[in-house]
Amino acid sequence: MAVTLDRIRKMGFLILKIVVRFAFMFINNMVAIPSYVLYLVALQPIRLVDRKLFWCIEGVMFKWLLAMVASWGWTAGYTVVEWGDNVHTITEDEAVMLVNHQATGDVCTLMMCLQDKSTVVRQMMWLMDHIFQYTNFGIVSRVHGDFFIRQGKAHRDQQLILLKDHLEKYYRSRDRKWIILFPEGGFLRKRRETSQLYAKKNNLPFLTHVTLPRLGATEVILKTLLAQQENGTPAGGYSGLAGRKPKGLQWIIDTTIGYPNADPMDIQTWILGYRPPTVTHVYYRIYSIKDVPMETEALTDWLYQRFVEKEELLSHFYETGAFPPPQGQKKAMPRAMILNNIWLFLVQSLAFLSGYMWYCVLHYFYQCLF
């Protein structure tokens, strides 16, 4: 009987925690996202005078919104440990981040672990499945200039053309630096069987922890950005600080996300916090763009090899609970990613104060009009 009562109390506490977290995050979204949009509407005169300053301010607010998402996991005990190469050394350079995709929680994990990477969050561009544009965060991503890609053979060619146009129009004109891409084109659980059948049919690597990547978006991104470097900044685009030409794309960051026991986290878990505290592990390996082949066949082989390496990394991780040391090192040195609680509190407070301010402003105009 005592055991049953204790279990009932624990279950009741968990349900109460879930309800309180959901209520807080619902209200948080209702004040933060409209405030972001209204601030940008009010700042349109600055956009006409100084586009660079406008997108710099937008980037700061974008980072704050992503920090709010990161705080949801942080307060539930969902933390990140980083392995491999130190990406802090290239945060001021242009880079493409290639990430394996297991669940919706991958995006939340990246939102957290990129928070301490200088201005990266402010100046990055996401490539996400088109379904994300219909979420609460969709309008923010659209304004920021992220690209929503529709999967499937019927849409592939058109989507790649749209992606190329999007990069030419928004990447350097908004001073973007990092592009976040999931080359697998979908979640592991949904694509694994199809990928393995394709691999068997075409004598390609048989993968279990990742799937064979799709070349299309990666090739378009690399060739478009490299072409912009060779031809100079596109018309109407960003001309660099003090008139200097930007350095251009310099790095590929091969990023591997590993979850304990191969149990990925979805966004519902991240929001509601019903899973016990969990450490997600992220492994980075940096490649110079000079070492990446641009011919289609060679680039395909190179990309396949990166995912074969991801397979090996994840196999090691699931067997040992740790990623192996980088090449040339004898011991792996994990780094715990830490968020500042005071800063998170201030960001959340600013969101609620902004929501109240805009409510007062809109209410005042409504009374004046009616």
C-alpha positions as CSV (number, residue, x, y, z in Angstrom):
1,M,0.0,0.0,0.0
2,A,2.8,2.4,0.9
3,V,4.6,1.6,-2.3
4,T,1.4,2.3,-4.3
5,L,0.8,5.6,-2.5
6,D,4.4,6.7,-3.1
7,R,4.0,5.9,-6.7
8,I,0.8,7.8,-6.9
9,R,2.5,10.9,-5.3
10,K,5.4,10.7,-7.8
11,M,3.0,10.4,-10.7
12,G,0.9,13.3,-9.4
13,F,4.1,15.4,-9.0
14,L,5.2,14.6,-12.5
15,I,1.8,15.5,-14.0
16,L,1.8,18.8,-12.1
17,K,5.3,19.6,-13.3
18,I,4.3,18.8,-16.9
19,V,1.2,21.0,-16.7
20,V,3.1,23.9,-15.1
21,R,5.9,23.7,-17.7
22,F,3.5,23.5,-20.6
23,A,1.5,26.5,-19.2
24,F,4.7,28.6,-18.8
25,M,6.0,27.7,-22.3
26,F,2.7,28.5,-23.9
27,I,2.6,31.9,-22.3
28,N,6.3,32.4,-23.1
29,N,5.6,31.8,-26.8
30,M,2.5,34.0,-26.7
31,V,4.6,37.0,-25.5
32,A,8.0,36.4,-27.0
33,I,7.2,35.6,-30.6
34,P,4.7,38.5,-31.2
35,S,7.1,40.8,-29.4
36,Y,9.9,39.8,-31.8
37,V,7.7,40.5,-34.8
38,L,6.5,43.9,-33.4
39,Y,10.0,45.0,-32.6
40,L,11.1,44.3,-36.2
41,V,8.1,46.2,-37.5
42,A,8.9,49.2,-35.4
43,L,12.6,49.0,-36.5
44,Q,11.8,49.2,-40.2
45,P,13.0,52.8,-40.5
46,I,16.5,51.5,-39.4
47,R,16.3,48.9,-42.1
48,L,15.9,51.6,-44.7
49,V,18.8,53.6,-43.4
50,D,21.2,50.8,-42.3
51,R,20.4,47.2,-43.3
52,K,23.5,45.8,-41.6
53,L,22.5,47.4,-38.2
54,F,18.9,46.2,-38.6
55,W,19.9,42.5,-39.2
56,C,22.4,42.8,-36.4
57,I,19.6,43.8,-34.0
58,E,17.4,41.1,-35.4
59,G,20.1,38.5,-34.8
60,V,20.4,39.5,-31.2
61,M,16.7,39.0,-30.7
62,F,16.8,35.7,-32.6
63,K,19.5,34.5,-30.2
64,W,17.4,35.4,-27.2
65,L,14.5,33.4,-28.6
66,L,16.7,30.4,-29.1
67,A,18.0,30.8,-25.6
68,M,14.5,30.5,-24.3
69,V,14.1,27.2,-26.1
70,A,17.5,26.1,-24.7
71,S,16.4,27.1,-21.2
72,W,13.4,24.7,-21.4
73,G,15.8,21.7,-21.7
74,W,18.3,23.2,-19.3
75,T,15.7,23.6,-16.5
76,A,14.7,20.0,-17.0
77,G,18.3,18.8,-16.6
78,Y,18.9,18.1,-20.3
79,T,22.5,19.2,-20.9
80,V,25.1,18.9,-23.6
81,V,28.7,17.6,-23.5
82,E,30.9,18.4,-26.5
83,W,33.7,16.3,-28.0
84,G,36.2,16.5,-30.8
85,D,37.5,19.6,-32.4
86,N,37.1,23.0,-30.8
87,V,34.7,25.0,-32.9
88,H,35.2,28.1,-30.8
89,T,38.3,28.8,-32.9
90,I,36.2,29.3,-36.1
91,T,33.1,31.1,-34.9
92,E,34.0,34.2,-36.9
93,D,34.4,32.3,-40.1
94,E,31.9,31.0,-42.6
95,A,31.1,27.3,-42.2
96,V,28.6,24.6,-43.1
97,M,27.5,22.3,-40.3
98,L,26.5,18.8,-41.4
99,V,24.5,17.1,-38.7
100,N,23.0,13.6,-38.4
101,H,19.2,13.6,-37.7
102,Q,17.4,11.3,-35.3
103,A,14.5,13.3,-33.8
104,T,13.0,16.8,-33.4
105,G,15.1,17.2,-30.3
106,D,18.2,17.5,-32.5
107,V,17.2,21.1,-33.3
108,C,16.8,21.9,-29.6
109,T,20.1,20.4,-28.8
110,L,21.8,22.6,-31.4
111,M,20.0,25.7,-30.1
112,M,21.5,25.0,-26.7
113,C,25.1,24.0,-27.6
114,L,25.5,26.9,-30.1
115,Q,24.5,29.5,-27.5
116,D,28.1,30.0,-26.3
117,K,29.7,30.1,-29.8
118,S,30.2,33.9,-30.1
119,T,27.9,35.4,-32.7
120,V,27.1,32.1,-34.5
121,V,23.5,31.9,-33.4
122,R,22.8,35.5,-34.5
123,Q,24.3,34.9,-37.9
124,M,23.4,31.4,-38.8
125,M,20.9,30.0,-41.3
126,W,18.9,26.8,-40.8
127,L,17.8,24.4,-43.5
128,M,14.8,22.6,-42.0
129,D,11.9,20.4,-43.3
130,H,9.0,22.4,-44.6
131,I,6.8,21.1,-41.8
132,F,8.7,23.3,-39.3
133,Q,7.3,26.5,-40.9
134,Y,3.9,25.6,-39.4
135,T,5.1,25.4,-35.9
136,N,5.0,28.3,-33.4
137,F,8.6,29.1,-34.3
138,G,8.0,29.1,-38.1
139,I,7.3,32.8,-38.4
140,V,10.5,33.6,-36.6
141,S,12.5,31.4,-38.9
142,R,10.9,32.9,-41.9
143,V,11.7,36.4,-40.8
144,H,15.3,35.4,-39.9
145,G,15.8,34.0,-43.4
146,D,15.9,30.3,-42.8
147,F,15.0,27.9,-45.6
148,F,12.3,25.3,-45.4
149,I,12.9,22.4,-47.8
150,R,10.2,20.0,-49.1
151,Q,11.3,16.4,-49.3
152,G,10.5,13.9,-52.0
153,K,11.5,13.2,-55.6
154,A,8.6,15.2,-57.0
155,H,9.9,18.4,-55.4
156,R,13.6,17.8,-55.4
157,D,14.7,19.8,-58.5
158,Q,12.4,22.7,-57.8
159,Q,13.5,22.9,-54.2
160,L,17.2,23.0,-55.1
161,I,16.6,25.9,-57.5
162,L,14.7,27.7,-54.7
163,L,17.5,27.0,-52.3
164,K,20.1,28.4,-54.7
165,D,18.0,31.6,-55.2
166,H,17.5,31.9,-51.4
167,L,21.2,31.7,-50.7
168,E,22.0,34.3,-53.4
169,K,19.3,36.6,-52.0
170,Y,19.8,36.3,-48.2
171,Y,23.0,34.7,-47.2
172,R,25.5,37.5,-47.5
173,S,23.0,40.3,-47.7
174,R,22.1,39.5,-44.1
175,D,25.7,38.7,-43.1
176,R,25.2,35.0,-42.4
177,K,28.1,32.8,-41.4
178,W,27.1,29.3,-40.5
179,I,24.5,27.1,-42.3
180,I,23.0,24.2,-40.4
181,L,22.1,21.3,-42.6
182,F,20.7,17.7,-42.0
183,P,21.9,15.9,-45.2
184,E,20.0,12.7,-44.4
185,G,16.8,14.5,-45.3
186,G,14.7,13.0,-42.5
187,F,14.7,11.2,-39.2
188,L,16.8,8.0,-38.7
189,R,13.8,5.8,-37.8
190,K,11.9,6.9,-40.9
191,R,14.7,6.6,-43.4
192,R,16.9,3.7,-42.1
193,E,15.2,0.8,-43.8
194,T,15.0,2.6,-47.2
195,S,18.6,3.7,-46.9
196,Q,19.8,0.2,-46.1
197,L,17.8,-1.2,-49.1
198,Y,19.4,1.4,-51.4
199,A,22.8,0.7,-50.0
200,K,22.4,-3.1,-50.6
201,K,21.2,-2.5,-54.1
202,N,24.0,-0.1,-55.1
203,N,26.9,-1.8,-53.1
204,L,27.2,1.1,-50.7
205,P,28.0,1.1,-47.0
206,F,25.4,-0.5,-44.8
207,L,24.6,1.9,-41.9
208,T,22.6,1.4,-38.7
209,H,23.1,4.5,-36.6
210,V,22.8,7.0,-39.5
211,T,21.5,6.8,-43.1
212,L,23.1,7.6,-46.4
213,P,23.1,11.3,-46.9
214,R,21.5,13.1,-49.9
215,L,23.8,15.2,-52.0
216,G,21.5,17.8,-53.4
217,A,21.3,20.6,-50.8
218,T,24.9,20.1,-49.7
219,E,26.2,20.5,-53.3
220,V,24.0,23.6,-53.9
221,I,25.2,25.3,-50.8
222,L,28.9,24.7,-51.4
223,K,28.8,25.6,-55.1
224,T,26.6,28.7,-54.6
225,L,28.7,30.1,-51.8
226,L,32.0,29.3,-53.4
227,A,30.7,30.9,-56.6
228,Q,29.8,34.1,-54.7
229,Q,33.4,34.1,-53.3
230,E,34.9,33.9,-56.8
231,N,32.5,36.5,-58.3
232,G,32.5,38.9,-55.3
233,T,29.6,40.0,-53.2
234,P,26.3,39.7,-55.2
235,A,24.4,42.9,-56.1
236,G,22.7,44.4,-53.2
237,G,24.6,42.1,-50.8
238,Y,26.8,42.6,-47.8
239,S,30.1,44.2,-48.7
240,G,32.0,43.4,-45.6
241,L,33.3,45.5,-42.7
242,A,34.8,48.8,-43.9
243,G,34.3,47.8,-47.5
244,R,36.5,44.7,-47.3
245,K,35.4,41.6,-49.1
246,P,34.3,38.7,-46.8
247,K,36.7,35.8,-46.4
248,G,34.0,33.5,-47.7
249,L,33.2,29.9,-46.9
250,Q,36.2,28.2,-45.1
251,W,35.0,25.2,-43.2
252,I,32.8,22.1,-43.0
253,I,31.9,21.1,-39.5
254,D,30.9,17.5,-39.4
255,T,28.6,17.2,-36.3
256,T,27.5,14.0,-34.8
257,I,24.8,13.9,-32.1
258,G,24.6,10.9,-29.8
259,Y,22.0,10.1,-27.2
260,P,22.5,7.7,-24.3
261,N,21.3,4.2,-25.2
262,A,20.5,5.4,-28.7
263,D,17.3,6.8,-27.4
264,P,16.8,10.2,-29.1
265,M,14.9,13.0,-27.5
266,D,11.9,14.7,-29.3
267,I,10.7,18.2,-28.8
268,Q,7.7,17.1,-26.7
269,T,10.2,15.6,-24.1
270,W,12.2,18.8,-24.3
271,I,9.2,21.0,-23.6
272,L,7.3,18.8,-21.0
273,G,10.4,17.5,-19.2
274,Y,9.0,14.0,-18.4
275,R,12.3,12.2,-19.0
276,P,14.9,12.1,-16.2
277,P,17.9,14.4,-16.6
278,T,19.8,13.4,-19.7
279,V,23.2,14.3,-21.2
280,T,23.3,14.6,-25.0
281,H,26.7,14.2,-26.6
282,V,27.9,16.2,-29.6
283,Y,31.1,15.5,-31.6
284,Y,32.7,18.0,-33.9
285,R,35.2,17.4,-36.7
286,I,36.4,20.4,-38.7
287,Y,37.4,20.1,-42.4
288,S,38.9,22.9,-44.5
289,I,36.8,23.7,-47.6
290,K,40.0,23.4,-49.6
291,D,40.1,19.7,-48.8
292,V,36.5,19.1,-50.0
293,P,36.1,18.0,-53.7
294,M,33.5,19.9,-55.7
295,E,32.9,17.5,-58.5
296,T,29.6,15.8,-58.0
297,E,30.9,12.2,-57.9
298,A,33.9,13.0,-55.7
299,L,31.7,15.1,-53.4
300,T,29.2,12.3,-53.1
301,D,32.0,9.9,-52.1
302,W,33.4,12.4,-49.6
303,L,29.9,12.9,-48.1
304,Y,29.3,9.2,-47.8
305,Q,32.7,8.8,-46.1
306,R,31.7,11.4,-43.5
307,F,28.6,9.3,-42.6
308,V,30.6,6.1,-42.5
309,E,32.7,7.9,-39.9
310,K,29.6,9.0,-38.0
311,E,28.5,5.3,-37.9
312,E,31.8,4.4,-36.4
313,L,31.7,7.2,-33.9
314,L,28.2,6.3,-32.8
315,S,29.1,2.6,-32.5
316,H,32.0,3.5,-30.2
317,F,29.7,5.9,-28.2
318,Y,27.0,3.3,-27.7
319,E,29.5,0.7,-26.7
320,T,31.6,2.8,-24.3
321,G,29.4,5.9,-23.4
322,A,32.1,8.2,-24.8
323,F,33.3,9.4,-28.2
324,P,36.9,8.5,-29.2
325,P,39.7,11.1,-29.1
326,P,40.4,13.1,-32.3
327,Q,43.1,11.9,-34.7
328,G,46.5,12.5,-33.3
329,Q,45.4,12.7,-29.6
330,K,45.6,9.9,-27.1
331,K,42.7,11.0,-24.8
332,A,39.3,12.5,-25.5
333,M,38.6,15.7,-23.7
334,P,34.9,16.3,-23.3
335,R,33.6,19.8,-22.6
336,A,30.4,20.4,-20.7
337,M,28.3,23.1,-22.3
338,I,27.1,25.5,-19.5
339,L,24.4,28.1,-19.7
340,N,24.3,31.1,-17.4
341,N,21.1,31.0,-15.2
342,I,21.1,34.7,-14.6
343,W,21.3,35.5,-18.3
344,L,18.5,33.0,-19.0
345,F,16.4,34.7,-16.3
346,L,17.0,38.1,-17.8
347,V,16.1,37.0,-21.3
348,Q,12.9,35.4,-20.0
349,S,12.1,38.5,-18.0
350,L,12.7,40.7,-21.0
351,A,10.2,38.6,-23.0
352,F,7.4,39.0,-20.5
353,L,8.2,42.8,-20.0
354,S,8.1,43.2,-23.8
355,G,4.9,41.4,-24.1
356,Y,3.3,43.6,-21.4
357,M,4.7,46.7,-23.1
358,W,3.3,45.8,-26.6
359,Y,-0.1,44.9,-25.0
360,C,-0.2,48.4,-23.5
361,V,0.9,50.1,-26.8
362,L,-1.7,48.1,-28.9
363,H,-4.4,48.7,-26.3
364,Y,-3.7,52.4,-26.4
365,F,-3.9,52.6,-30.2
366,Y,-7.1,50.5,-30.1
367,Q,-8.7,52.9,-27.7
368,C,-7.7,55.9,-29.8
369,L,-9.1,54.4,-33.0
370,F,-12.3,53.1,-31.5
